[in-house]
C-alpha cells in the first residue's frame, strides 16, 4: 500500500485500510464511533460468510432489525463504513 508494497489480508483489515485512505472519514465523528464501526465490521466478518444459510440469515436479520428499530444508521446519525459493509454483506439475502 502507498507504494511500500505492504501486503494486507482479511476482509475487515482491507476495508478499514482502504477507508482510512479516503479523504472523507467513514468512521464517524468520535473515537467511540470509530470503535463501534470496527465492532460492526467484525460482526460482518463473523456472520457474513454464513448469511446464505437460511437459519443464520433469519437470526442475523432479526438481530439487526432490533438494533435498527430505534435508529437509521448503525453508528451515529449519518452513514459510516459500518452501514456500507453491512449492506454489502446482507444485500443478497434481503
ABEGO torsion letter per residue (X at the ends): XGGAGBBBBEAAAAAAAAAAABABBAAEABAAAAAAAAAAAAAAAAAAAAAABAAAAAAAAAAAAAAAAABABABEABBBAAAAAAAAAAAAAX
